[in-house]
Amino acid sequence: MGLTRWILALCGYVRLEVCGVHPERVLNTCAAAGIACMASEPVDAYTLRITVRVRCEETVTELARRCQCEVKTLYRRGLPQLLRCAARYRGACAGLLAVVLVLLTSSLFIWRIDVTGNETLTTGQILRCLDECGVRPGTYWPALSNDLVRNDMVLRLPELRWLTVNVHGSRAEVIVREKEPLPDITPDDTPVSIYASATGVILSMDVYAGEARIAPGAAVEPGDVLVSGAVTDLGGGVRPVCARADIRARTRQVLTGQIALTEAEKQPAHGAHTRWALRAGKKRINFYQNSGISDAECDKIIHEYPFAIRGVFTLPFSLVRERVQPYRTADAQVPEDAARASLEQTLLQQLRETIGDDGAIISYETAAEVTGSVLTVTLTAECEQEIGRAQATPDAEFLQLRPPAGEGTTADD
């Protein structure tokens, strides 16, 4: 049955409707003439539908007339009919064939490059290096070597640890992994002392290495030595160590911020319109003329619609829709309460960043002052935070950090 359908499709077939007093006589006459009638279907007592090959259509029509029946052609199918239609619409068929060829060939070229996985390196840096390595829009991707591109990119960008290029149709997905920054390691024999990073009162000290220079309850200023990296051993000598300690203190933080009570507000103006353009590669063809409105006086919302089938191919063309909304500016008054609340939240966020994740805000108060159209807010807070700051001690200062005789608590002892 399947083979018969293929033969009919190649040779062409026609569906006929035979009408007469005795339409079944046409079947007998065709069988006697050696003409195969397929898919015969009676419609009613006087109508019969049959399928024959295209080349037998005229013969069946003549035999039906002899049987005093009329023949009506319902439709023709198969390769001969398709070729006949193609010859009638040569221009449309040529255009369709050209589109198919463009789609087939475009899938062999890279028209879009997406970069993922980069954190410190910008996408622009990676795209520029890829261009130098021969990976750019319009590249014939079957000729690319993933290993060569990866090795070349790692040599050009030392920050890269790994890179791969996956091609999906005409879109290249570049996945990168960056190197982890190496931690700063200070040798144990390097003198490192811990200094106060803020003004405060020491609450607790846990010294793991080095000699404490202050005790809980002492008041300190920024830059004071809290734990010295110069340790006196049992023999009375001084040896350098890398001081380590957890030192918490009660501090007083004062932060100040300003905000304007007037701001420029955009108000929509007449003349909003939509304009279209065609982007071909890096070139843009505008389908509009200059409107005479300065771009500085307009808001633009741009949507770009690429000619692509997702995951299959992407052509180097896209349709650009640009919505232009003119506006005029006017001074608007900002409510003082809202401005103060916003500025206080900003100062609190800055305070949390200053004291760190392990710090705590015990209490705070704010004061506001309006000068002209500017609101100034001062935040004063009592906090508990880690106050120690480790810093390598220069050799010239090492001898000055040696503890006086009989003073200091040595953690190593």
ZAMARGU-4260 file (C-alpha; in steps of 0.2 Angstrom, whole numbers, plus 5000, padded with zeros to 4 digits):
<rodrens>
0) 5000/5000/5000 | 5014/5012/5004 | 5023/5008/4988 | 5007/5012/4978 | 5006/5029/4986
5) 5024/5033/4982 | 5021/5028/4964 | 5005/5038/4963 | 5014/5053/4971 | 5028/5052/4958
10) 5017/5049/4943 | 5003/5060/4948 | 4985/5056/4951 | 4968/5064/4949 | 4952/5063/4958
15) 4936/5062/4947 | 4918/5062/4950 | 4907/5052/4938 | 4888/5056/4937 | 4876/5047/4927
20) 4862/5034/4927 | 4874/5019/4928 | 4891/5026/4934 | 4897/5008/4939 | 4898/5005/4920
25) 4913/5017/4919 | 4922/5005/4932 | 4919/4990/4921 | 4924/4999/4905 | 4940/5006/4913
30) 4944/4988/4919 | 4941/4981/4902 | 4953/4995/4895 | 4967/4990/4907 | 4965/5007/4917
35) 4966/5005/4936 | 4953/5014/4946 | 4958/5016/4964 | 4948/5022/4980 | 4931/5021/4971
40) 4918/5029/4983 | 4900/5030/4979 | 4892/5046/4984 | 4874/5041/4979 | 4865/5030/4967
45) 4870/5042/4952 | 4887/5048/4958 | 4904/5039/4960 | 4921/5046/4964 | 4937/5037/4958
50) 4956/5040/4957 | 4966/5037/4942 | 4983/5042/4936 | 4985/5059/4927 | 4989/5051/4911
55) 4973/5041/4910 | 4962/5056/4914 | 4957/5060/4896 | 4954/5041/4892 | 4943/5039/4907
60) 4933/5055/4902 | 4930/5048/4884 | 4925/5031/4891 | 4913/5039/4903 | 4905/5049/4888
65) 4902/5032/4879 | 4893/5026/4895 | 4882/5042/4895 | 4890/5049/4910 | 4898/5066/4914
70) 4915/5068/4923 | 4920/5082/4934 | 4938/5084/4940 | 4939/5087/4959 | 4958/5089/4961
75) 4975/5084/4955 | 4990/5079/4966 | 5008/5072/4964 | 5024/5078/4957 | 5018/5083/4939
80) 5006/5095/4947 | 5019/5102/4959 | 5030/5105/4944 | 5016/5113/4934 | 5013/5125/4948
85) 5031/5129/4950 | 5032/5134/4932 | 5017/5145/4934 | 5025/5154/4949 | 5043/5155/4944
90) 5047/5171/4954 | 5039/5165/4970 | 5047/5148/4969 | 5064/5156/4965 | 5062/5167/4981
95) 5057/5153/4992 | 5072/5143/4986 | 5084/5157/4989 | 5076/5159/5007 | 5079/5141/5010
100) 5097/5142/5004 | 5100/5157/5015 | 5093/5148/5030 | 5103/5133/5027 | 5120/5142/5024
105) 5117/5155/5038 | 5117/5140/5051 | 5135/5137/5046 | 5140/5154/5052 | 5141/5163/5069
110) 5130/5178/5069 | 5128/5180/5088 | 5140/5178/5103 | 5134/5177/5121 | 5146/5177/5135
115) 5142/5169/5152 | 5152/5166/5168 | 5163/5181/5168 | 5163/5191/5184 | 5179/5203/5185
120) 5182/5203/5166 | 5169/5213/5156 | 5160/5205/5141 | 5168/5218/5130 | 5186/5213/5135
125) 5181/5194/5131 | 5173/5199/5114 | 5188/5209/5109 | 5200/5195/5112 | 5188/5183/5104
130) 5189/5194/5088 | 5208/5193/5089 | 5206/5174/5090 | 5195/5174/5074 | 5178/5171/5083
135) 5167/5185/5077 | 5150/5187/5069 | 5151/5180/5052 | 5164/5166/5056 | 5162/5149/5048
140) 5161/5139/5064 | 5165/5121/5057 | 5182/5128/5054 | 5184/5133/5072 | 5195/5123/5084
145) 5188/5124/5102 | 5205/5119/5109 | 5215/5132/5099 | 5203/5146/5104 | 5203/5141/5122
150) 5222/5140/5123 | 5224/5157/5114 | 5211/5165/5125 | 5220/5159/5141 | 5236/5166/5135
155) 5229/5183/5130 | 5219/5184/5147 | 5229/5178/5161 | 5213/5180/5172 | 5204/5166/5163
160) 5206/5148/5170 | 5195/5139/5158 | 5184/5143/5142 | 5174/5134/5130 | 5164/5139/5114
165) 5147/5129/5111 | 5138/5133/5095 | 5119/5131/5094 | 5114/5134/5076 | 5121/5151/5072
170) 5123/5157/5090 | 5140/5154/5099 | 5139/5152/5118 | 5155/5157/5126 | 5157/5150/5144
175) 5171/5156/5154 | 5178/5152/5172 | 5190/5165/5180 | 5204/5161/5192 | 5201/5162/5210
180) 5212/5176/5218 | 5226/5170/5229 | 5224/5174/5247 | 5237/5185/5255 | 5248/5174/5266
185) 5260/5182/5278 | 5275/5171/5284 | 5275/5167/5302 | 5292/5176/5305 | 5286/5192/5298
190) 5282/5205/5311 | 5263/5209/5311 | 5255/5220/5324 | 5236/5223/5327 | 5231/5242/5327
195) 5215/5250/5332 | 5204/5255/5317 | 5193/5267/5327 | 5190/5276/5343 | 5182/5266/5356
200) 5183/5257/5373 | 5190/5239/5373 | 5176/5226/5379 | 5186/5210/5376 | 5202/5203/5369
205) 5206/5185/5364 | 5225/5185/5359 | 5231/5170/5350 | 5249/5176/5345 | 5258/5192/5350
210) 5259/5202/5365 | 5244/5213/5371 | 5248/5231/5374 | 5231/5236/5382 | 5218/5228/5393
215) 5199/5227/5392 | 5192/5244/5398 | 5205/5254/5390 | 5201/5268/5378 | 5210/5268/5361
220) 5212/5279/5347 | 5214/5275/5328 | 5232/5269/5325 | 5236/5263/5343 | 5245/5246/5345
225) 5233/5234/5353 | 5244/5218/5350 | 5262/5219/5346 | 5271/5208/5334 | 5287/5209/5344
230) 5287/5195/5357 | 5300/5193/5372 | 5305/5175/5374 | 5311/5167/5390 | 5329/5172/5387
235) 5325/5190/5386 | 5327/5191/5367 | 5314/5198/5355 | 5307/5188/5340 | 5295/5193/5327
240) 5278/5185/5326 | 5262/5187/5316 | 5250/5194/5329 | 5232/5186/5329 | 5218/5191/5340
245) 5199/5195/5341 | 5197/5212/5349 | 5179/5219/5352 | 5176/5237/5357 | 5162/5249/5360
250) 5163/5263/5347 | 5154/5279/5343 | 5150/5281/5325 | 5145/5298/5317 | 5139/5298/5299
255) 5132/5313/5289 | 5122/5314/5273 | 5113/5327/5262 | 5099/5326/5250 | 5090/5340/5240
260) 5072/5344/5244 | 5069/5349/5226 | 5072/5338/5211 | 5069/5339/5192 | 5053/5330/5187
265) 5050/5324/5170 | 5032/5328/5163 | 5026/5319/5147 | 5025/5331/5132 | 5015/5330/5116
270) 5023/5322/5100 | 5026/5304/5106 | 5029/5292/5091 | 5036/5276/5086 | 5049/5273/5073
275) 5057/5258/5065 | 5074/5253/5059 | 5083/5238/5052 | 5100/5233/5059 | 5111/5223/5048
280) 5127/5218/5057 | 5134/5234/5064 | 5125/5245/5052 | 5108/5253/5055 | 5095/5258/5042
285) 5082/5270/5048 | 5065/5270/5041 | 5061/5288/5047 | 5068/5306/5045 | 5074/5317/5059
290) 5059/5324/5069 | 5068/5340/5074 | 5066/5334/5093 | 5083/5334/5102 | 5087/5317/5109
295) 5092/5325/5126 | 5073/5330/5128 | 5066/5312/5125 | 5065/5296/5133 | 5068/5281/5122
300) 5061/5263/5124 | 5070/5252/5111 | 5065/5234/5107 | 5075/5223/5095 | 5067/5208/5086
305) 5081/5197/5078 | 5077/5187/5063 | 5079/5170/5071 | 5072/5153/5076 | 5077/5150/5094
310) 5090/5136/5095 | 5090/5134/5076 | 5098/5149/5068 | 5100/5168/5069 | 5102/5179/5054
315) 5113/5195/5056 | 5097/5206/5054 | 5085/5213/5067 | 5070/5224/5067 | 5072/5239/5079
320) 5056/5247/5086 | 5060/5263/5095 | 5047/5272/5106 | 5051/5291/5108 | 5042/5300/5122
325) 5046/5319/5123 | 5046/5327/5140 | 5049/5344/5149 | 5057/5346/5166 | 5049/5355/5181
330) 5055/5357/5199 | 5046/5346/5211 | 5046/5348/5230 | 5051/5332/5239 | 5042/5330/5256
335) 5054/5332/5270 | 5048/5317/5280 | 5050/5306/5265 | 5067/5313/5261 | 5073/5311/5279
340) 5067/5293/5280 | 5076/5289/5264 | 5092/5297/5270 | 5092/5288/5287 | 5090/5271/5279
345) 5105/5275/5268 | 5115/5281/5283 | 5110/5265/5292 | 5116/5254/5278 | 5132/5263/5277
350) 5134/5260/5296 | 5131/5242/5294 | 5144/5241/5281 | 5157/5250/5292 | 5155/5239/5307
355) 5154/5223/5297 | 5143/5208/5298 | 5149/5203/5315 | 5146/5220/5322 | 5130/5226/5331
360) 5121/5243/5333 | 5117/5246/5351 | 5108/5262/5349 | 5107/5277/5338 | 5099/5294/5336
365) 5097/5306/5321 | 5097/5325/5319 | 5091/5334/5304 | 5094/5352/5298 | 5087/5361/5283
370) 5098/5374/5274 | 5089/5382/5259 | 5083/5367/5249 | 5096/5354/5256 | 5092/5343/5270
375) 5106/5337/5281 | 5104/5322/5292 | 5117/5317/5306 | 5117/5299/5313 | 5126/5296/5329
380) 5127/5277/5334 | 5134/5267/5349 | 5141/5251/5341 | 5150/5235/5346 | 5162/5229/5333
385) 5179/5221/5329 | 5191/5235/5331 | 5208/5226/5327 | 5217/5229/5310 | 5232/5218/5306
390) 5246/5227/5298 | 5264/5221/5293 | 5277/5230/5304 | 5291/5239/5295 | 5309/5234/5301
395) 5312/5252/5307 | 5297/5251/5319 | 5300/5233/5325 | 5312/5238/5338 | 5300/5252/5344
400) 5287/5239/5347 | 5298/5229/5359 | 5288/5228/5376 | 5296/5237/5391 | 5303/5226/5404
405) 5290/5218/5415 | 5275/5223/5404 | 5264/5214/5391 | 5255/5197/5391 | 5263/5185/5379
410) 5250/5173/5371 | 5264/5160/5367 | 5270/5159/5385
</rodrens>
